Amino acid sequence: MRASPLALSLLAAAACGTTEPADSCLLRSAGSCNVREVDCQEHVHAVIACIRGTDHPLPQIAVMTADEYADANPPAAPRTPAEQRLWDQYTRAYALLGLLHGKWEEPEPTPIAAPYLSYDTTSDTIIVVADGTERETELYGLLYTMALAARDRESDLSGLSLTETGTFDSKRALTALFAGEATLFADMARARELDYGELAEQFSYEHGMDLARKKFADPWATWGEAMSLFQYIYGAHYVLGAFRRGGMAAVDALYEDSLASTAYALASSNNIDAAFSAIDLALPAPPEGFRYLWQDSLGPVMLQIHRVRETGDGNTRAVEQSLARSWVGDRLLVAGSDTSDAVAVVWQIAGPGGEVAETIVRATDIATWDAFEALFPG
């Protein structure tokens, strides 16, 4: 599993002084810490270890140019016609739910450019593509990926992804944990204060969460862009709450207790009912000429994005808290025609007893909608 590349923190960077700190737990200025050099890498590793109170070996670090990275990671082969047709059907399905804009077009792939830092869990390696032109961004990226590497040593992120995350919702819950934790500790390191317990009490991600809510409501933003902000910012807010309550022991416990759903990070606390239940009712045969393409649980965050884009109400904090705390489960079905471009989406939302309490049906045309509405009445 490859962790997502770093997105810049939404918190303002702390001002860098001209005098370098004498304590190894205090982060140096970006001007005196070149992420391509071993001395800087060891220093950043030590700073993250100080915040987390842990001691792990320095991970492998591969420093390369953008061209070297491109040579080592050639682009994927073009989709086959069958793969492209399926991709287009999924795209229409997401557009029907407002998770993609109806006029969205897939962007052309662009090569990696400096700065780019990522952590590869399969080889325990931090990839550093940096040329020194954006030193603050490079330093933040090294902090973030070093925190990811520390978590991987303790929780085996690839193993958790394979054994504990069987749905879209649970996979995003895991990502919100490790992306949120790495964001939080990178931000704390950049604050350049020694008392990390006291520093945590001063942190707030409320502004960043407000920006994420705007992305939730923006019909031109892809669901991936909105979910990415959720994972970094709501995730950091959620991990911050645990760190305040009980330090690293409480953060560690999240990886045992909060993997089932994004409801935990959306609610921003452990105080949810967590009576999760999958909708496993037998599926009726699809209408003639259609077949089911995909079935999954998308979870409360994706439902919140869908709802806020339909209502246009961006003031969603109270609504999302209520949704998260009462979340039980969902089932999303995507069906496509074998002979035309018609697509239908059926999203079933579970009620308190696990029953289907709400059914959302969308289709590319009225005849298709009528057919699936008859099969899945609201």
Number of C-alpha atoms within 10 A of each C-alpha: 13 13 18 14 14 23 17 14 19 16 13 10 12 13 10 16 9 10 8 12 13 9 10 13 21 22 27 25 21 19 13 11 20 19 27 20 10 12 12 19 20 14 19 29 24 21 27 25 18 17 21 19 10 13 12 13 10 17 19 14 16 13 17 17 17 19 13 11 19 14 10 10 10 9 11 6 6 8 11 9 9 9 11 12 13 15 13 15 21 20 19 26 25 19 20 20 24 23 27 22 19 15 8 13 9 8 6 6 7 7 11 14 14 17 20 21 27 22 29 19 19 11 11 17 19 22 20 25 24 23 18 17 10 13 19 19 21 26 28 25 27 27 30 31 29 29 27 26 29 23 20 19 14 11 14 14 23 16 13 16 18 11 9 16 18 13 17 15 24 22 20 23 27 25 23 30 27 25 28 27 27 28 32 27 26 25 22 22 26 24 19 20 13 18 10 20 14 11 15 17 12 8 15 14 18 12 12 20 21 16 16 22 22 19 23 29 25 21 21 17 17 19 22 12 13 22 20 21 23 29 27 28 30 28 31 29 29 26 31 25 19 21 22 17 13 13 19 17 12 16 21 17 12 18 19 12 10 18 24 22 28 31 31 29 27 26 21 22 16 17 9 16 13 18 13 18 16 15 20 10 9 6 10 9 10 15 15 9 10 18 16 17 14 12 14 17 22 21 26 25 25 20 18 20 25 21 18 22 20 13 9 11 11 15 13 18 14 9 11 21 19 14 18 24 21 19 25 25 26 28 20 19 18 22 23 25 19 12 8 9 13 19 27 27 25 23 23 22 24 21 17 14 11 17 18 18 13 14 18 15 21 22 24 16 12 10 11 18 19 14 15 21 18 10 15 16 10 12
